[in-house]
Amino acid sequence: MFRALLPVLSAYPSHLPHNRIVLKRAFRLLAIAAIAVVAIVAIDLIEHLSKDDFMTLLAESARVLRVDGSLILRYPNGDSPLVGLNLFNDITHVCTYTSNCMKTLARMHGFRSWSFGDEGWRVARDHRWFKVPLGWACEVFFRGFLRVLSREPVPSFSPQGWAYLTR
């Protein structure tokens, strides 16, 4: 059931009138789910949802996930200074979340553990022998440079972030 649900949700931005009907149907499917689910994966979805719809998604996901089940999310990384490149290049994006905000929301909705990751230079496919060491060196340099300038830690540089929430 959820294999069909998530593509429908990700294909329709929630703020357009017709798409509100599709979201209501999708949330109804989630609400009547009677089975315990091992994992729910939502890639490039939550940035298209209003905050209320995202709260509904978290609550219903926590309800239908079995104990030790996971909700895996990929979204524009609110912790990254480069998030604007991803967030504002699509007019259907509504908002993004930082890891601190996501941790608070996870705790509010009954998830017992969470971890966060980013894509960054680690996902380089071609010429890894060159790109991985160069990416690591650039990250160390820019992380230190921004730390000196802003006196704030920079947790991530990747414009895409992952959240792994476990019930």
C-alpha positions as CSV (number, residue, x, y, z in Angstrom):
1,M,0.0,0.0,0.0
2,F,2.8,2.5,0.9
3,R,4.6,1.9,-2.3
4,A,1.7,3.5,-4.1
5,L,1.1,6.1,-1.5
6,L,4.5,7.9,-1.4
7,P,4.9,8.5,-5.1
8,V,1.4,10.0,-5.2
9,L,2.4,12.3,-2.3
10,S,5.7,13.4,-3.8
11,A,4.2,14.1,-7.2
12,Y,1.7,16.7,-6.0
13,P,2.7,19.8,-4.1
14,S,0.2,20.4,-1.3
15,H,-0.4,24.1,-1.8
16,L,-2.2,23.7,-5.2
17,P,-6.1,23.3,-5.0
18,H,-6.4,20.0,-6.9
19,N,-3.5,18.5,-5.1
20,R,-5.1,19.0,-1.7
21,I,-7.7,16.5,-2.8
22,V,-5.0,14.0,-3.7
23,L,-3.2,14.6,-0.3
24,K,-6.5,14.0,1.6
25,R,-7.0,10.7,-0.2
26,A,-3.4,9.7,0.5
27,F,-3.6,10.6,4.2
28,R,-6.9,8.7,4.4
29,L,-5.1,5.6,3.1
30,L,-2.4,6.1,5.7
31,A,-5.1,6.7,8.4
32,I,-6.9,3.4,7.7
33,A,-3.8,1.3,7.5
34,A,-4.3,-1.8,9.7
35,I,-0.9,-3.4,9.3
36,A,2.4,-2.6,11.0
37,V,5.0,-1.4,8.5
38,V,8.7,-2.0,8.8
39,A,9.8,1.2,7.0
40,I,8.4,4.2,5.2
41,V,10.7,6.1,2.8
42,A,9.9,9.6,1.6
43,I,12.4,11.0,-0.8
44,D,12.0,14.6,-1.8
45,L,8.5,14.8,-0.3
46,I,8.3,16.8,2.9
47,E,9.6,20.1,1.4
48,H,6.4,20.1,-0.7
49,L,4.1,19.7,2.3
50,S,2.6,22.4,4.5
51,K,3.7,22.2,8.1
52,D,0.3,20.8,9.1
53,D,0.5,18.1,6.5
54,F,4.0,17.2,7.6
55,M,2.8,16.9,11.2
56,T,0.0,14.6,10.0
57,L,2.6,12.5,8.0
58,L,4.8,12.2,11.1
59,A,1.8,11.3,13.4
60,E,0.4,8.7,11.0
61,S,3.8,7.2,10.2
62,A,4.5,6.8,13.9
63,R,1.1,5.1,14.3
64,V,1.5,2.6,11.5
65,L,5.2,1.8,12.0
66,R,5.9,-1.3,14.1
67,V,8.3,-1.0,17.0
68,D,11.8,-0.5,15.6
69,G,10.3,0.6,12.3
70,S,11.9,3.4,10.4
71,L,10.8,6.6,8.7
72,I,13.5,7.6,6.2
73,L,13.3,11.1,4.8
74,R,15.4,13.0,2.2
75,Y,14.8,16.8,2.1
76,P,16.6,20.1,1.5
77,N,19.2,20.3,4.3
78,G,18.3,23.3,6.5
79,D,21.6,23.0,8.3
80,S,23.6,23.6,5.2
81,P,24.7,27.1,4.1
82,L,24.1,25.9,0.5
83,V,20.4,24.9,1.1
84,G,19.1,27.9,-1.0
85,L,20.5,26.2,-4.2
86,N,18.1,23.3,-3.6
87,L,15.2,24.9,-1.8
88,F,14.6,27.9,-4.0
89,N,15.2,26.3,-7.4
90,D,11.8,24.7,-7.3
91,I,8.7,26.8,-6.8
92,T,6.8,24.0,-5.3
93,H,9.0,23.8,-2.3
94,V,7.2,25.1,0.8
95,C,9.9,24.9,3.5
96,T,12.8,22.9,4.9
97,Y,13.8,21.7,8.4
98,T,17.1,21.7,10.3
99,S,18.3,18.6,12.2
100,N,17.5,20.3,15.5
101,C,13.9,21.0,14.4
102,M,13.5,17.5,12.9
103,K,14.8,16.0,16.2
104,T,12.2,18.0,18.2
105,L,9.4,16.9,15.9
106,A,10.5,13.3,16.0
107,R,10.5,13.4,19.8
108,M,7.0,15.0,19.8
109,H,5.6,12.3,17.6
110,G,7.0,9.3,19.6
111,F,10.1,8.4,17.7
112,R,12.7,7.1,20.1
113,S,15.9,7.6,18.0
114,W,17.0,9.7,15.1
115,S,20.2,10.3,13.1
116,F,21.0,12.6,10.2
117,G,23.3,12.4,7.2
118,D,24.1,14.3,4.1
119,E,25.1,13.4,0.6
120,G,28.0,15.8,0.0
121,W,31.1,14.6,-1.7
122,R,30.8,11.0,-0.3
123,V,28.4,10.1,-3.2
124,A,30.8,10.9,-6.0
125,R,30.5,8.3,-8.7
126,D,33.1,9.1,-11.3
127,H,36.8,9.6,-10.6
128,R,36.4,8.8,-6.9
129,W,40.2,8.6,-6.5
130,F,40.3,12.4,-7.1
131,K,36.9,13.7,-5.9
132,V,36.7,12.0,-2.5
133,P,40.1,13.4,-1.2
134,L,39.4,16.8,-2.8
135,G,35.9,16.9,-1.3
136,W,37.2,16.0,2.1
137,A,39.9,18.7,2.0
138,C,37.5,21.4,0.7
139,E,35.0,20.5,3.5
140,V,37.7,20.7,6.2
141,F,38.9,24.1,4.9
142,F,35.4,25.7,4.4
143,R,34.1,24.3,7.7
144,G,37.1,25.9,9.5
145,F,36.8,29.1,7.5
146,L,33.1,29.5,8.2
147,R,33.6,28.6,11.9
148,V,36.2,31.4,12.3
149,L,33.9,33.9,10.5
150,S,30.6,33.1,12.1
151,R,31.7,31.5,15.4
152,E,29.0,28.9,14.8
153,P,29.6,25.2,13.8
154,V,28.5,24.2,10.3
155,P,27.1,20.7,10.7
156,S,26.7,20.0,7.0
157,F,27.5,21.4,3.5
158,S,25.3,19.2,1.4
159,P,22.1,20.8,0.2
160,Q,20.3,17.4,0.6
161,G,19.9,15.9,4.0
162,W,18.6,12.5,5.3
163,A,16.7,11.8,8.5
164,Y,16.4,8.3,9.9
165,L,13.7,8.3,12.5
166,T,13.1,5.0,14.5
167,R,10.0,4.3,16.5
